[in-house]
Amino acid sequence: MPLQEEFTRSGSWLFRWRSYFPLLLLVLFFASFAGRDKASFMNYDLLIEVISLLVCFFGLAIRVLTIGHTPAKTSGRNTKTQVAAKLNTTGMYSIMRHPLYIGNFFMLLGVMIFTRNIWAILVYILLFVIYYERIMFTEEAYLREKFGEEFIAWSSRTPVFPYRLGRYIRPDLPFSLRNVLKREYNGFYAVICSLFILELLSDLIVLGKPTFDTFWIIVMGTGTLIWIVLRILVKFTRKLKVEGR
């Protein structure tokens, strides 16, 4: 099979299963704690945990700024096939071609910083690039076929990674907080739950017993309360419904 078709086929498969990519990192996470010295592990413990949380939320913020301005049937969490009712070229899409994936990168990077292991972080970056490169290739092939010259013109002036911030174009649609809350509340809660669980597991592996720090109890409790409220609003009301989003 020609390499281009092979990339497309494998990228389509990875696209459907991309939600499970974080599970692959569990092996890397556990390996990074094997044989760790208790004293070195506890150095700057709270500082590293706060940095991890901030990096995760930086990635989530990129997703929020993207989702807040996008119309319906674009930038979705669909897993079976590509969907694009129109080509997004303004807002975050004017400075990078794949802002949601860049957001995912930082969200997972925050989790890997939690390991306090530079090699685990570097391996994660390599895996992310290899994994998502195929997905981006397949997605761009689909967009090029559907939007033709419009896609070529946009992709020619817009990089994959946001290093041309001065070329930001004001979004076509106003920011919708309701749309963000509706579409990103699960991602927000996944960050909270992941770090809380990893905090317990890391203490269990390195210290021999799980601990319940006040900081993480507050974070987990607040995050759970927010998630429950948003879940009820999404499932049982139309409070977060926005026409055309």
C-alpha positions in Angstrom: 0.0 0.0 0.0 1.4 3.5 -0.9 2.6 5.4 2.1 0.0 8.2 1.7 -2.9 5.7 1.8 -1.2 3.9 4.7 -1.0 7.2 6.7 -4.6 7.9 5.9 -5.8 4.5 7.0 -3.8 4.3 10.2 -4.8 8.0 10.9 -8.5 7.1 10.6 -8.1 4.2 13.0 -6.2 6.3 15.5 -8.8 9.1 15.2 -11.6 6.7 16.2 -9.6 5.6 19.3 -7.9 8.8 20.2 -9.9 9.1 23.4 -8.1 6.1 24.8 -4.6 7.5 24.1 -4.2 8.7 27.8 -4.6 5.1 28.9 -1.4 4.2 27.1 0.4 6.7 29.4 -0.5 4.8 32.5 2.2 2.3 31.8 4.7 5.2 31.4 3.4 6.7 34.6 3.8 3.6 36.7 7.2 2.9 35.2 8.4 6.4 36.2 7.7 5.7 39.9 9.3 2.3 40.1 12.2 2.4 42.6 11.9 6.1 43.3 13.5 7.4 46.5 11.0 8.7 49.0 13.0 11.7 50.0 13.7 12.9 46.4 10.1 12.2 45.4 8.8 14.5 48.2 11.0 17.5 47.2 8.9 20.4 46.2 5.9 18.1 46.2 3.1 20.7 46.4 4.9 23.1 44.0 5.2 20.4 41.3 1.5 19.4 41.8 0.3 22.9 41.4 2.5 23.4 38.3 0.9 20.2 36.9 -2.5 21.5 37.6 -1.8 24.9 36.0 -0.3 23.3 32.8 -3.4 21.1 32.5 -5.7 24.1 32.8 -3.5 26.0 30.3 -4.3 23.2 27.8 -8.0 23.3 28.8 -8.0 27.1 28.3 -6.8 26.6 24.7 -9.7 24.3 24.1 -12.1 26.8 25.8 -11.0 29.7 23.6 -11.4 27.4 20.6 -14.8 25.8 21.4 -16.2 29.2 22.6 -16.2 30.6 19.1 -16.9 27.6 16.9 -20.2 26.8 15.1 -22.1 23.5 15.2 -20.7 20.5 13.5 -17.1 21.6 13.8 -14.4 21.0 16.4 -16.4 18.1 17.8 -15.6 15.0 19.9 -16.9 12.7 17.2 -15.0 9.4 17.1 -16.5 7.5 14.2 -15.8 9.8 11.3 -14.6 13.3 10.4 -17.3 16.0 10.5 -16.8 19.6 9.2 -19.8 21.7 8.2 -17.4 24.6 7.5 -13.7 25.4 7.6 -12.8 27.3 10.8 -10.2 29.9 9.9 -10.6 32.6 12.6 -10.0 32.8 16.3 -7.6 30.1 17.5 -7.7 28.6 14.0 -6.0 31.7 12.6 -2.8 31.1 14.6 -2.7 27.2 14.6 -4.4 24.5 12.5 -5.1 22.1 15.3 -5.8 24.1 18.5 -7.8 21.3 20.2 -5.0 18.8 19.8 -2.5 21.4 21.1 -4.8 21.9 24.1 -4.8 18.1 24.6 -1.0 18.1 24.4 -0.7 20.6 27.4 -3.5 18.8 29.4 -1.6 15.5 29.2 1.8 17.3 29.6 0.5 18.5 33.0 -0.3 15.0 34.0 3.2 13.8 32.9 4.9 16.6 34.9 3.2 15.0 37.9 5.7 12.1 37.5 8.6 14.3 38.3 10.6 12.3 35.7 12.2 14.1 32.8 12.5 10.9 30.7 8.8 10.1 31.1 8.0 13.6 30.0 10.3 13.3 26.9 8.9 9.9 26.0 5.3 11.3 26.3 6.2 14.2 23.9 7.6 11.7 21.4 4.6 9.4 21.6 2.2 12.3 21.3 3.9 13.6 18.1 3.9 10.1 16.5 0.3 9.4 17.5 -1.3 12.7 16.6 0.8 13.3 13.4 -1.2 10.5 11.7 -4.5 11.9 13.0 -3.6 15.4 11.8 -2.6 14.1 8.4 -5.9 12.2 8.0 -7.9 15.2 9.2 -6.2 17.6 6.8 -6.6 15.2 3.9 -10.3 15.1 4.6 -10.5 19.0 4.8 -8.5 19.4 1.7 -10.8 17.1 -0.3 -13.9 18.9 1.0 -12.9 22.5 1.0 -10.2 22.5 -1.8 -8.6 25.9 -2.4 -10.0 27.4 0.7 -8.2 24.8 2.8 -5.0 25.2 0.9 -5.0 29.0 1.3 -5.7 28.7 5.0 -3.2 25.9 5.8 -0.5 27.7 3.8 -0.6 30.7 6.1 -1.4 29.0 9.3 1.2 26.8 11.2 0.5 23.7 13.2 2.1 25.2 16.3 1.2 28.7 17.3 4.3 30.8 16.6 2.6 33.4 14.5 0.5 35.0 17.2 0.5 38.4 15.4 -1.7 36.9 12.7 -4.7 36.4 15.0 -8.0 37.1 13.3 -11.0 38.0 15.3 -13.5 35.1 15.5 -16.6 35.2 13.3 -18.9 34.2 16.2 -19.0 35.8 19.7 -17.7 33.7 22.7 -20.3 31.4 24.1 -19.7 30.4 27.7 -22.8 28.1 27.6 -21.4 26.2 24.7 -18.1 25.8 26.4 -19.7 24.5 29.6 -21.9 22.1 27.6 -19.0 20.6 25.6 -16.0 20.8 27.9 -17.3 19.9 31.4 -16.2 16.3 31.0 -12.7 17.3 29.9 -12.5 19.6 33.0 -13.6 16.8 35.3 -11.2 14.3 33.6 -8.3 16.6 34.5 -9.4 16.8 38.2 -10.0 13.1 38.5 -6.8 12.1 36.7 -4.6 14.1 38.9 -6.4 13.1 42.1 -6.2 9.4 41.3 -2.5 9.8 40.3 -1.8 11.6 43.5 -3.2 8.6 45.5 -1.4 6.0 43.3 1.9 7.7 43.4 1.8 8.0 47.1 0.8 4.3 47.3 3.7 3.2 45.1 6.4 5.5 46.5 5.4 6.0 50.1 3.6 2.6 50.6 0.2 4.1 51.4 -2.2 6.5 49.9 -2.5 9.9 51.5 -5.3 12.5 51.4 -3.8 16.0 51.2 -6.2 18.8 52.1 -5.3 20.6 48.8 -6.4 17.6 46.6 -9.5 17.0 48.7 -10.6 20.6 48.1 -9.8 20.4 44.4 -11.6 17.1 43.9 -14.6 18.1 46.0 -15.0 21.4 44.1 -14.5 19.8 40.8 -17.1 17.1 41.5 -19.7 19.6 42.6 -19.2 21.6 39.4 -19.4 18.5 37.3 -22.6 17.3 38.9 -24.3 20.7 38.4 -23.2 20.9 34.7 -24.2 17.3 34.1 -27.7 18.0 35.4 -28.0 21.1 33.2 -26.8 19.3 30.1 -28.9 16.2 30.5 -32.1 17.5 32.0 -32.5 21.1 30.8 -31.9 23.4 27.8 -30.1 26.1 29.9 -26.8 25.5 28.0 -28.3 25.1 24.6 -27.1 27.7 22.1 -28.6 27.9 18.6 -26.1 27.2 15.9 -23.5 25.9 18.3 
